């Protein structure tokens, strides 16, 4: 595994200007604590867990209407109780800079022109929306759901919901009806916010029929708020009480001093995020007010490295946790840029044009986007100044050294390129960016502060320089408080704590090198186990995706009778490219040279489509189940897919069993 390609190294000025450096200076001045560098600081943060998280509370001046009794009652997992006695509110912390005359967020997209929304206006709109919800009887214990794009009104709605102590959940409007109902039928929302449609790559997508079907199926919905976004003539769904957005917001202003944010316990449910649900119903993961406040103050400030008042962009929809990450950046006085549209429309330079015009400090995207840009020949360095851009954040899948190096060669020199791993489970990160240490190709710079992450072997022993299971040995404030509709916590415990009791198992292959650099090597439930050696799928993809002829790939390993196995590699090729014997041989040779003979597939197949979830995850486990003979209804949840027809090839492949006759 190549981990010695230096992508970026901080200068003395970078280190001095870093937010985490300011924090270390504060720790020395206020606590008498000195650290030799980041690794020393991290070790203290996990050894002295209570002191660390209390320092975060104090450093960021977290406000509570009642004092906390202690920082952490019991270190056990599950069951850790953070800041018992404290009562606070997420939305109040997001909006507490009101009156300072600063920006809140910027929105732009295919339907709307760029608009800068000031914090005072956002706070005023949130108070009105929250007051209207209260008039409808909504409060703590109630669920509010949304089916909206990444636009200003969605931010107003989530902050209004959480301001009054109700719980929020959202699906993006590219989700189909079944996909939405799989989630919202579990939640039983009292109110539904929705938009009539959206535009993507210049094409209009009307969603009124889908909304009507949702409302017909969800008797729990008492009120609907409809935003005419695509078509100003859009109307409310039949058979439901509700308001158009303009009527909902048609209310006298509510003064700051007249509005009371609901003060809730630290672990009060804030929002419900859902797992991908690739093989069954998605799990509703419940996050809390206090955990998200603390984690995102730390994450955005110290690990994403964005400075107060600066703008941050990440390409996302409301169906991915990165949208919640954008909203939570308001906690840090950072200005999120929210874009609703296709990343390559009207052309492949769209997001760079946006980053240049918006003066962003951080630009966030995925390694898949990098491959698309590279193969389209895009070179922003030749056209855009990008004078404020300092930081690239890659998320969604493991990044290769080539992915990371592309930015310095094609976008802007001396960019800090970071990649990380976290996810929906904690709505934050485990490992990732550290602005005061060098960044190496394909490597995550280190564990996040307060995250006691390491690799375990099968015996539950920590290993360094070896691939193992990613585990977290001590609790984090943003670990879920529960799963929805899991009263005895059986699914919750089974998901994270059944393999190593008392230790969180994330389900990823993981490696830490001697300097603390981290590597996530694919889902451990998609293991490629060949002759007793476990291989992470990411190791295959990092090599294969480096071929210009290959747009995407997917690999699985099938256990066969008699202790045999069959490992096919499926590749989606660029336009006009055929899978020749020469190309197959070149891919196999590169896999052998970069990794080992065990990484070489038994055969390579060209496919038109790679099965992906709506959030862009490769569906390795469902494909493996299909190829092992599982019926489609037990192998995959097609409602979470970008294109269910992508499975057709694999269904036919299994039916023919041409290349693995032992399964016949």
C-alpha positions as CSV (number, residue, x, y, z in Angstrom):
1,X,0.0,0.0,0.0
2,X,1.5,3.3,-1.1
3,X,1.5,5.8,1.8
4,X,4.7,7.7,1.2
5,X,3.5,10.2,-1.5
6,X,3.6,13.6,0.2
7,X,0.6,15.6,-0.9
8,X,0.9,18.6,1.4
9,X,2.9,19.7,4.4
10,X,1.9,22.7,6.6
11,X,4.1,25.7,6.7
12,X,5.0,27.4,10.0
13,X,2.4,30.0,9.1
14,X,-0.2,27.3,8.5
15,X,0.5,25.8,11.9
16,X,0.3,29.1,13.6
17,X,-3.0,30.0,11.9
18,X,-4.6,26.6,12.6
19,X,-7.7,26.6,14.9
20,X,-6.2,23.6,16.7
21,X,-3.1,25.6,17.5
22,X,-5.3,28.3,19.1
23,X,-6.9,25.6,21.2
24,X,-3.6,24.2,22.4
25,X,-2.6,27.7,23.4
26,X,-5.8,28.1,25.3
27,X,-5.2,24.7,27.1
28,X,-1.8,26.0,28.2
29,X,-3.1,29.3,29.4
30,X,-6.2,28.0,31.1
31,X,-5.3,24.5,32.1
32,X,-1.5,24.5,32.3
33,X,-1.3,21.8,29.7
34,X,1.5,21.6,27.1
35,X,1.7,19.3,24.2
36,X,4.6,18.4,21.8
37,X,2.3,18.1,18.8
38,X,-0.9,16.7,17.6
39,X,-0.2,13.1,18.5
40,X,0.5,14.1,22.1
41,X,-2.7,16.2,22.2
42,X,-4.7,13.3,20.8
43,X,-3.3,10.9,23.4
44,X,-4.4,13.2,26.2
45,X,-7.8,13.6,24.7
46,X,-8.5,9.9,24.9
47,X,-6.6,9.2,28.1
48,X,-8.3,12.0,30.0
49,X,-11.7,11.8,28.2
50,X,-13.7,13.7,30.7
51,X,-11.2,16.6,30.9
52,X,-11.0,16.8,27.1
53,X,-14.8,17.0,26.5
54,X,-15.2,19.5,29.4
55,X,-12.5,21.6,27.7
56,X,-14.5,21.5,24.5
57,X,-17.6,22.7,26.4
58,X,-15.7,25.5,27.9
59,X,-13.6,26.5,24.9
60,X,-16.7,26.9,22.7
61,X,-18.8,28.4,25.5
62,X,-21.6,25.8,25.3
63,X,-24.6,27.3,27.0
64,X,-26.9,25.2,29.3
65,X,-29.9,26.6,31.2
66,X,-29.1,24.2,34.1
67,X,-25.6,23.0,35.2
68,X,-24.4,19.5,34.4
69,X,-23.7,17.2,37.3
70,X,-20.6,15.6,35.8
71,X,-19.1,15.2,32.3
72,X,-19.5,11.4,31.9
73,X,-21.5,9.1,34.1
74,X,-20.0,5.6,33.3
75,X,-17.5,5.0,30.5
76,X,-19.3,1.9,29.5
77,X,-20.6,1.3,26.0
78,X,-23.4,1.2,25.4
79,X,-24.8,3.2,28.3
80,X,-22.5,6.1,28.6
81,X,-24.4,9.2,29.9
82,X,-22.9,12.5,28.9
83,X,-23.3,15.8,30.8
84,X,-26.3,14.6,32.9
85,X,-28.4,17.5,34.3
86,X,-27.5,19.9,31.4
87,X,-30.4,21.3,29.4
88,X,-29.6,23.0,26.1
89,X,-30.8,23.4,22.5
90,X,-29.1,22.8,19.1
91,X,-30.9,25.4,17.1
92,X,-30.3,28.1,19.8
93,X,-26.5,27.4,19.5
94,X,-26.7,27.6,15.7
95,X,-28.4,31.0,15.9
96,X,-26.7,32.6,18.9
97,X,-24.7,35.0,16.8
98,X,-27.8,36.9,15.9
99,X,-27.4,40.7,16.0
100,X,-23.7,40.6,14.8
101,X,-24.6,41.4,11.2
102,X,-23.0,38.3,9.7
103,X,-23.8,35.8,7.0
104,X,-25.6,32.6,7.8
105,X,-25.6,30.6,4.5
106,X,-25.4,30.9,0.8
107,X,-27.7,29.0,-1.5
108,X,-27.5,28.5,-5.3
109,X,-28.5,25.9,-7.8
110,X,-30.3,25.1,-11.1
111,X,-33.6,26.8,-10.1
112,X,-32.5,29.7,-7.9
113,X,-29.9,32.4,-8.4
114,X,-27.3,32.8,-5.8
115,X,-28.6,34.3,-2.6
116,X,-26.8,35.3,0.6
117,X,-29.0,34.8,3.7
118,X,-28.0,36.8,6.8
119,X,-28.1,35.2,10.2
120,X,-30.6,37.8,11.5
121,X,-33.1,36.9,8.7
122,X,-32.6,33.2,9.2
123,X,-33.2,33.5,13.0
124,X,-36.3,35.5,12.4
125,X,-37.7,33.0,9.9
126,X,-36.9,30.1,12.3
127,X,-38.8,31.8,15.2
128,X,-41.8,32.3,12.9
129,X,-41.8,28.7,11.7
130,X,-41.2,27.4,15.2
131,X,-44.1,29.4,16.5
132,X,-46.4,28.1,13.7
133,X,-45.4,24.5,14.6
134,X,-46.2,25.2,18.3
135,X,-49.6,26.5,17.2
136,X,-50.2,23.1,15.6
137,X,-49.4,21.4,18.9
138,X,-45.9,20.2,17.9
139,X,-43.3,19.8,20.6
140,X,-40.9,17.4,22.4
141,X,-41.8,13.8,21.5
142,X,-43.2,14.7,18.1
143,X,-41.5,13.8,14.8
144,X,-41.3,16.3,11.8
145,X,-40.2,14.9,8.5
146,X,-39.2,16.6,5.2
147,X,-39.0,15.7,1.5
148,X,-37.0,18.7,0.3
149,X,-33.9,19.7,-1.7
150,X,-30.8,21.3,-0.3
151,X,-32.3,24.8,-0.1
152,X,-32.8,27.6,2.5
153,X,-36.3,26.5,3.5
154,X,-35.0,23.1,4.5
155,X,-32.5,24.8,6.9
156,X,-35.3,26.9,8.3
157,X,-37.5,23.8,8.8
158,X,-34.8,21.8,10.6
159,X,-33.9,24.6,12.9
160,X,-37.5,25.4,13.7
161,X,-38.2,21.8,14.5
162,X,-35.3,21.3,16.8
163,X,-35.8,24.8,18.4
164,X,-39.1,23.5,19.9
165,X,-37.6,20.1,20.9
166,X,-39.3,18.1,18.2
167,X,-37.2,15.5,16.3
168,X,-36.3,15.9,12.6
169,X,-35.7,13.5,9.7
170,X,-35.4,14.1,6.0
171,X,-35.3,12.4,2.6
172,X,-34.1,14.1,-0.6
173,X,-36.7,14.4,-3.4
174,X,-34.8,12.0,-5.6
175,X,-35.9,9.2,-3.2
176,X,-38.8,7.2,-4.6
177,X,-42.1,6.7,-2.7
178,X,-41.2,3.2,-1.4
179,X,-37.8,4.5,-0.3
180,X,-39.4,7.3,1.7
181,X,-42.1,5.2,3.2
182,X,-39.6,2.6,4.4
183,X,-38.3,5.4,6.6
184,X,-41.3,7.6,7.4
185,X,-43.6,4.7,8.2
186,X,-41.2,3.8,11.0
187,X,-41.1,7.4,12.3
188,X,-44.8,8.3,12.0
189,X,-44.2,12.0,11.5
190,X,-46.8,14.5,12.7
191,X,-45.8,17.2,10.1
192,X,-44.4,16.9,6.6
193,X,-42.4,19.6,4.9
194,X,-42.1,19.1,1.2
195,X,-41.2,20.7,-2.1
196,X,-43.2,20.0,-5.3
197,X,-40.1,18.9,-7.3
198,X,-36.5,19.8,-8.3
199,X,-34.4,20.3,-11.3
200,X,-31.3,18.1,-12.1
201,X,-29.1,18.5,-15.1
202,X,-31.6,20.8,-16.6
203,X,-34.5,18.4,-16.4
204,X,-37.5,19.1,-14.2
205,X,-38.7,16.3,-11.8
206,X,-42.2,16.8,-10.6
207,X,-42.8,15.0,-7.3
208,X,-46.4,15.9,-6.5
209,X,-47.6,12.4,-7.3
210,X,-45.1,10.9,-5.0
211,X,-46.0,13.3,-2.2
212,X,-49.7,12.4,-2.7
213,X,-48.9,8.7,-2.3
214,X,-46.9,9.4,0.8
215,X,-49.7,11.3,2.4
216,X,-52.2,8.7,1.5
217,X,-50.1,6.1,3.2
218,X,-49.2,8.0,6.3
219,X,-52.3,8.6,8.4
220,X,-50.0,10.0,11.1
221,X,-49.4,13.2,9.2
222,X,-51.6,16.0,10.6
223,X,-50.2,18.9,8.6
224,X,-48.3,19.4,5.4
225,X,-46.2,22.4,4.4
226,X,-45.8,22.6,0.7
227,X,-43.1,24.7,-1.0
228,X,-43.8,25.5,-4.7
229,X,-40.2,25.3,-5.7
230,X,-40.3,23.8,-9.2
231,X,-43.7,25.2,-10.2
232,X,-45.2,28.2,-8.5
233,X,-48.7,26.9,-9.2
234,X,-48.2,23.7,-7.1
235,X,-50.9,22.9,-4.6
236,X,-51.3,20.9,-1.4
237,X,-51.9,17.1,-1.5
238,X,-55.5,16.2,-1.3
239,X,-57.0,15.0,2.0
240,X,-54.4,16.7,4.3
241,X,-54.5,19.9,6.4
242,X,-51.7,22.2,5.7
243,X,-50.3,25.4,4.2
244,X,-48.2,26.5,1.3
245,X,-44.9,27.8,2.5
246,X,-45.7,31.5,2.0
247,X,-48.9,31.1,4.0
248,X,-47.1,29.1,6.7
249,X,-44.6,31.9,7.1
250,X,-47.3,34.7,6.9
251,X,-47.1,35.5,10.6
252,X,-46.1,38.6,12.6
253,X,-42.4,38.8,13.5
254,X,-41.5,37.1,16.7
255,X,-39.1,39.1,18.8
256,X,-36.0,37.4,20.2
257,X,-37.0,38.1,23.8
258,X,-40.4,36.7,23.2
259,X,-39.3,33.4,21.9
260,X,-38.2,30.5,24.1
261,X,-36.0,27.7,22.8
262,X,-37.1,24.4,24.3
263,X,-34.4,23.4,26.8
264,X,-33.9,19.7,26.5
265,X,-31.6,17.2,28.1
266,X,-28.2,16.5,26.5
267,X,-29.4,13.2,25.1
268,X,-32.7,14.5,23.8
269,X,-33.4,13.2,20.2
270,X,-32.3,15.8,17.7
271,X,-32.7,14.0,14.3
272,X,-33.0,10.5,12.9
273,X,-30.6,9.5,10.2
274,X,-31.0,6.3,8.3
275,X,-28.6,3.5,7.3
276,X,-28.5,2.7,3.6
277,X,-30.8,-0.3,4.0
278,X,-29.2,-2.1,1.1
279,X,-30.4,-5.6,2.2
280,X,-33.5,-4.7,4.4
281,X,-35.3,-1.9,6.0
282,X,-33.0,1.0,6.8
283,X,-32.2,1.5,10.5
284,X,-33.3,4.8,12.1
285,X,-30.2,6.1,14.0
286,X,-31.2,8.7,16.7
287,X,-28.7,11.5,17.4
288,X,-29.0,13.9,20.3
289,X,-28.7,17.7,20.8
290,X,-25.7,17.8,23.0
291,X,-23.7,15.2,21.1
292,X,-24.1,16.9,17.8
293,X,-23.3,20.3,19.3
294,X,-20.0,19.1,20.9
295,X,-18.9,16.9,18.0
296,X,-19.5,19.4,15.3
297,X,-17.9,22.3,17.2
298,X,-14.8,20.1,17.4
299,X,-15.1,18.5,13.9
300,X,-15.6,21.7,11.8
301,X,-13.2,23.8,13.8
302,X,-10.2,21.5,14.4
303,X,-10.4,18.8,11.8
304,X,-12.0,20.5,8.8
305,X,-10.1,23.6,9.8
306,X,-12.6,26.1,8.6
307,X,-12.3,29.6,10.2
308,X,-15.1,31.7,11.6
309,X,-16.9,33.8,8.9
310,X,-15.4,31.7,6.0
311,X,-17.5,29.7,3.6
312,X,-17.6,26.0,3.2
313,X,-19.0,23.9,0.4
314,X,-19.8,20.2,0.2
315,X,-21.7,18.7,-2.7
316,X,-24.6,16.8,-1.1
317,X,-28.4,16.3,-0.9
318,X,-30.6,16.3,2.1
319,X,-30.6,12.5,1.9
320,X,-26.9,12.2,3.1
321,X,-25.5,13.0,6.5
322,X,-23.2,15.6,4.9
323,X,-26.2,17.9,4.7
324,X,-26.6,17.7,8.4
325,X,-22.8,18.4,8.6
326,X,-23.4,21.6,6.5
327,X,-26.3,22.7,8.8
328,X,-24.3,22.0,11.9
329,X,-21.4,24.2,10.6
330,X,-23.6,27.1,11.8
331,X,-22.6,26.2,15.3
332,X,-19.0,27.4,14.4
333,X,-20.0,30.6,12.7
334,X,-19.0,29.1,9.4
335,X,-21.1,29.9,6.3
336,X,-22.3,26.8,4.4
337,X,-22.8,27.0,0.7
338,X,-25.8,24.9,-0.3
339,X,-26.1,23.9,-3.9
340,X,-29.1,22.2,-5.4
341,X,-28.3,20.7,-8.8
342,X,-26.1,18.4,-10.8
343,X,-22.3,18.7,-10.2
344,X,-21.5,18.8,-13.9
345,X,-24.3,21.0,-15.2
346,X,-24.2,23.0,-17.4
347,X,-20.7,21.8,-17.8
348,X,-18.0,19.8,-16.0
349,X,-16.5,23.0,-14.4
350,X,-19.7,24.0,-12.6
351,X,-18.5,23.3,-9.0
352,X,-15.2,25.0,-9.6
353,X,-17.0,28.1,-11.0
354,X,-19.2,28.0,-7.9
355,X,-16.2,27.7,-5.5
356,X,-14.5,30.6,-7.2
357,X,-17.5,32.9,-7.1
358,X,-18.4,31.9,-3.6
359,X,-14.9,32.4,-2.2
360,X,-15.0,29.1,-0.3
361,X,-12.2,28.1,2.1
362,X,-13.2,24.4,2.1
363,X,-14.4,22.4,-0.9
364,X,-15.9,19.0,-0.2
365,X,-16.6,16.2,-2.7
366,X,-16.0,12.5,-3.3
367,X,-13.2,10.5,-5.0
368,X,-15.8,9.5,-7.6
369,X,-16.1,13.2,-8.6
370,X,-12.3,13.4,-8.9
371,X,-12.3,10.5,-11.4
372,X,-15.1,12.1,-13.4
373,X,-13.2,15.4,-13.5
374,X,-9.9,13.7,-14.5
375,X,-11.4,11.7,-17.3
376,X,-13.3,14.8,-18.6
377,X,-9.9,16.6,-18.7
378,X,-11.0,19.4,-16.4
379,X,-8.2,21.7,-15.2
380,X,-9.5,24.5,-13.0
381,X,-6.0,25.8,-12.4
382,X,-6.0,27.2,-15.9
383,X,-9.3,29.2,-15.5
384,X,-10.1,30.0,-11.9
385,X,-8.2,32.0,-9.3
386,X,-9.8,30.2,-6.3
387,X,-8.0,32.8,-4.1
388,X,-9.6,31.7,-0.8
389,X,-9.5,28.0,-1.4
390,X,-7.2,26.3,1.1
391,X,-8.7,23.0,2.0
392,X,-10.1,20.0,0.1
393,X,-12.2,17.4,1.9
394,X,-12.8,14.0,0.2
395,X,-15.5,11.8,1.7
396,X,-17.9,9.0,0.7
397,X,-15.3,6.3,-0.2
398,X,-11.6,5.7,0.2
399,X,-9.3,8.1,-1.7
400,X,-6.3,7.0,-3.6
401,X,-3.0,8.8,-3.8
402,X,-3.9,9.8,-7.4
403,X,-7.2,11.2,-6.2
404,X,-5.5,13.4,-3.7
405,X,-2.6,14.4,-5.9
406,X,-5.0,15.5,-8.7
407,X,-6.0,18.7,-6.8
408,X,-2.5,20.1,-6.5
409,X,-1.7,19.4,-10.1
410,X,-5.1,20.5,-11.6
411,X,-6.8,22.8,-9.2
412,X,-4.4,24.9,-7.1
413,X,-0.9,24.3,-5.7
414,X,-0.4,23.9,-2.0
415,X,-3.9,22.8,-1.2
416,X,-4.4,20.9,2.0
417,X,-6.1,17.7,0.8
418,X,-7.7,15.7,3.5
419,X,-9.8,12.5,3.5
420,X,-11.6,11.0,6.4
421,X,-14.0,8.3,7.7
422,X,-17.0,8.6,9.9
423,X,-20.6,8.4,8.8
424,X,-24.2,8.2,9.5
425,X,-23.7,6.2,12.6
426,X,-22.2,9.1,14.5
427,X,-23.0,12.0,12.1
428,X,-19.3,13.0,12.5
429,X,-15.9,11.5,11.9
430,X,-13.6,9.0,13.5
431,X,-10.4,9.7,11.6
432,X,-9.4,12.4,9.1
433,X,-7.9,15.8,8.7
434,X,-5.3,17.3,11.0
435,X,-4.1,20.7,9.8
436,X,-0.8,20.7,11.6
437,X,0.7,17.4,10.2
438,X,1.6,16.4,6.7
439,X,-0.9,14.7,4.4
440,X,0.2,11.6,2.5
441,X,-1.5,10.1,-0.5
442,X,-4.3,7.6,0.3
443,X,-3.8,8.2,4.0
444,X,-6.1,9.8,6.6
445,X,-3.9,12.1,8.7
446,X,-4.9,10.7,12.1
447,X,-7.6,9.9,14.6
448,X,-9.9,12.7,15.6
449,X,-9.6,14.2,19.0
450,X,-11.5,12.3,21.7
451,X,-11.8,9.3,19.4
452,X,-10.0,6.2,20.8
453,X,-9.9,4.4,17.5
454,X,-7.6,1.5,16.6
455,X,-7.5,-1.7,14.6
456,X,-8.3,-5.0,16.3
457,X,-7.3,-8.5,15.2
458,X,-9.7,-11.4,15.5
459,X,-8.6,-11.9,19.1
460,X,-9.5,-8.3,20.1
461,X,-5.9,-7.2,20.3
462,X,-4.7,-3.8,18.9
463,X,-2.5,-4.1,15.9
464,X,-0.3,-1.5,14.2
465,X,0.8,-1.8,10.6
466,X,-1.7,-4.6,10.0
467,X,-5.2,-4.7,8.7
468,X,-7.9,-5.3,11.3
469,X,-11.4,-4.3,12.4
470,X,-12.0,-0.6,13.1
471,X,-13.0,-0.2,16.7
472,X,-13.7,2.6,19.1
473,X,-12.6,1.7,22.7
474,X,-14.2,4.6,24.6
475,X,-17.5,6.4,24.2
476,X,-18.1,9.5,22.1
477,X,-20.9,12.1,22.7
478,X,-22.4,11.6,19.3
479,X,-22.7,7.9,19.4
480,X,-26.4,7.2,18.8
481,X,-28.6,7.4,21.8
482,X,-30.7,4.6,20.3
483,X,-32.2,3.1,17.1
484,X,-35.8,4.1,16.3
485,X,-38.3,1.4,17.5
486,X,-35.7,-0.6,19.3
487,X,-36.9,-0.4,22.9
488,X,-34.6,-3.1,24.3
489,X,-31.6,-1.9,22.2
490,X,-31.2,-5.4,20.7
491,X,-30.5,-4.1,17.1
492,X,-28.3,-1.3,18.5
493,X,-26.1,-3.7,20.5
494,X,-26.1,-6.3,17.7
495,X,-24.9,-3.6,15.2
496,X,-22.0,-2.3,17.1
497,X,-21.2,-4.3,20.2
498,X,-21.8,-8.0,19.4
499,X,-18.3,-8.8,18.1
500,X,-16.3,-7.2,20.9
501,X,-18.5,-6.6,23.9
502,X,-18.1,-3.1,25.3
503,X,-16.1,-2.0,22.2
504,X,-17.7,-0.3,19.2
505,X,-17.1,-2.2,16.0
506,X,-17.6,0.0,13.0
507,X,-17.6,-2.7,10.3
508,X,-14.7,-1.4,8.3
509,X,-11.3,-2.9,7.6
510,X,-8.8,-0.5,9.1
511,X,-5.1,0.0,9.5
512,X,-3.0,2.5,11.5
513,X,0.7,3.0,10.6
514,X,3.5,3.9,12.9
515,X,3.1,7.6,12.5
516,X,-0.6,7.4,13.2
517,X,-1.8,7.7,9.6
518,X,-5.1,5.8,9.0
519,X,-6.5,3.7,6.2
520,X,-10.0,2.5,5.7
521,X,-10.0,-0.5,3.4
522,X,-13.6,-1.3,2.7
523,X,-16.5,-2.8,4.6
524,X,-15.6,-5.9,6.6
525,X,-19.0,-7.4,5.8
526,X,-17.9,-7.3,2.1
527,X,-14.7,-9.3,2.9
528,X,-12.7,-10.8,0.1
529,X,-11.4,-13.9,1.9
530,X,-9.0,-15.8,-0.3
531,X,-7.0,-18.7,1.1
532,X,-7.6,-17.4,4.7
533,X,-6.3,-13.9,3.8
534,X,-8.7,-11.1,4.2
535,X,-8.6,-8.3,1.6
536,X,-10.4,-5.0,1.7
537,X,-12.3,-4.1,-1.4
538,X,-10.8,-0.6,-1.3
539,X,-7.4,-2.1,-2.1
540,X,-8.8,-3.4,-5.4
541,X,-10.6,-0.2,-6.3
542,X,-7.6,2.1,-5.6
543,X,-5.7,0.2,-8.3
544,X,-8.4,-0.5,-10.8
545,X,-9.9,3.1,-10.7
546,X,-6.4,4.4,-11.7
547,X,-7.0,3.1,-15.3
548,X,-8.3,5.8,-17.6
549,X,-10.3,3.1,-19.4
550,X,-12.3,2.3,-16.2
551,X,-15.0,4.5,-14.9
552,X,-16.0,2.4,-12.0
553,X,-15.7,-1.1,-10.6
554,X,-17.1,-3.7,-8.2
555,X,-15.5,-6.8,-6.8
556,X,-16.9,-9.7,-4.7
557,X,-15.6,-13.1,-3.6
558,X,-17.8,-16.2,-3.7
559,X,-17.1,-19.2,-1.4
560,X,-17.5,-22.4,-3.4
561,X,-18.0,-26.0,-2.4
562,X,-14.8,-27.9,-1.5
563,X,-13.1,-24.9,0.0
564,X,-12.8,-23.2,-3.4
565,X,-13.6,-19.6,-4.3
566,X,-14.4,-17.4,-7.3
567,X,-13.6,-13.7,-7.3
568,X,-15.0,-11.8,-10.3
569,X,-14.2,-8.1,-10.9
570,X,-16.9,-6.1,-12.8
571,X,-15.8,-2.9,-14.5
572,X,-17.7,-0.1,-16.1
573,X,-15.7,1.1,-19.0
574,X,-15.3,4.6,-20.6
575,X,-17.2,5.3,-23.8
576,X,-15.7,3.5,-26.8
577,X,-13.5,1.2,-24.7
578,X,-13.8,-2.6,-25.0
579,X,-12.6,-5.1,-22.5
580,X,-9.8,-6.6,-24.5
581,X,-7.5,-9.4,-23.3
582,X,-4.7,-6.8,-23.2
583,X,-6.7,-4.5,-20.8
584,X,-7.7,-7.4,-18.6
585,X,-4.1,-8.5,-18.4
586,X,-2.9,-5.0,-17.6
587,X,-5.4,-4.6,-14.8
588,X,-4.4,-8.0,-13.3
589,X,-0.7,-7.2,-13.6
590,X,-1.2,-3.9,-11.8
591,X,-3.2,-5.5,-9.0
592,X,-0.4,-8.1,-8.6
593,X,2.3,-5.4,-8.6
594,X,0.5,-2.9,-6.3
595,X,-0.8,-5.5,-3.9
596,X,-0.4,-9.3,-4.1
597,X,-1.4,-12.3,-6.3
598,X,-4.4,-12.7,-4.0
599,X,-5.8,-9.4,-5.2
600,X,-6.0,-10.6,-8.8
601,X,-9.5,-11.5,-9.9
602,X,-10.4,-14.9,-11.4
603,X,-12.0,-13.1,-14.3
604,X,-13.0,-9.5,-15.3
605,X,-16.4,-8.7,-16.8
606,X,-17.6,-5.5,-18.5
607,X,-20.9,-4.1,-17.2
608,X,-23.0,-1.1,-18.2
609,X,-23.8,-0.2,-14.6
610,X,-22.4,-0.6,-11.2
611,X,-25.2,-1.0,-8.5
612,X,-25.1,2.0,-6.2
613,X,-27.2,3.3,-3.4
614,X,-28.8,6.7,-3.5
615,X,-25.9,8.0,-1.5
616,X,-23.3,6.6,-3.8
617,X,-22.3,3.5,-2.0
618,X,-21.3,0.4,-4.0
619,X,-23.7,-2.5,-3.3
620,X,-21.1,-5.2,-2.8
621,X,-23.1,-7.3,-0.2
622,X,-26.3,-7.4,-2.3
623,X,-24.4,-8.4,-5.4
624,X,-22.6,-11.1,-3.6
625,X,-25.9,-12.5,-2.2
626,X,-27.4,-12.5,-5.7
627,X,-24.4,-14.4,-7.1
628,X,-24.7,-16.9,-4.3
629,X,-28.3,-17.6,-5.3
630,X,-30.3,-15.5,-2.9
631,X,-33.7,-14.3,-4.3
632,X,-33.6,-10.7,-5.2
633,X,-36.1,-9.7,-2.5
634,X,-33.8,-11.1,0.1
635,X,-30.6,-9.9,-1.4
636,X,-31.3,-6.3,-2.1
637,X,-33.6,-3.4,-1.2
638,X,-34.1,-1.9,-4.7
639,X,-35.9,1.2,-3.3
640,X,-32.5,2.6,-2.0
641,X,-30.8,2.3,-5.4
642,X,-29.9,4.9,-7.9
643,X,-30.9,2.5,-10.7
644,X,-32.5,-0.9,-9.8
645,X,-31.9,-2.1,-13.4
646,X,-28.2,-2.2,-12.5
647,X,-28.8,-5.5,-10.8
648,X,-30.3,-7.2,-13.9
649,X,-26.8,-8.2,-15.2
650,X,-26.0,-9.9,-12.0
651,X,-29.3,-11.7,-11.8
652,X,-28.7,-13.1,-15.3
653,X,-25.0,-13.8,-14.5
654,X,-26.1,-16.0,-11.5
655,X,-28.8,-17.7,-13.6
656,X,-26.2,-18.8,-16.2
657,X,-23.4,-19.7,-13.7
658,X,-21.1,-20.0,-16.7
659,X,-17.8,-19.5,-14.8
660,X,-18.4,-21.1,-11.5
661,X,-20.1,-24.5,-12.3
662,X,-19.5,-25.8,-8.8
663,X,-22.6,-23.8,-7.7
664,X,-24.8,-25.5,-10.2
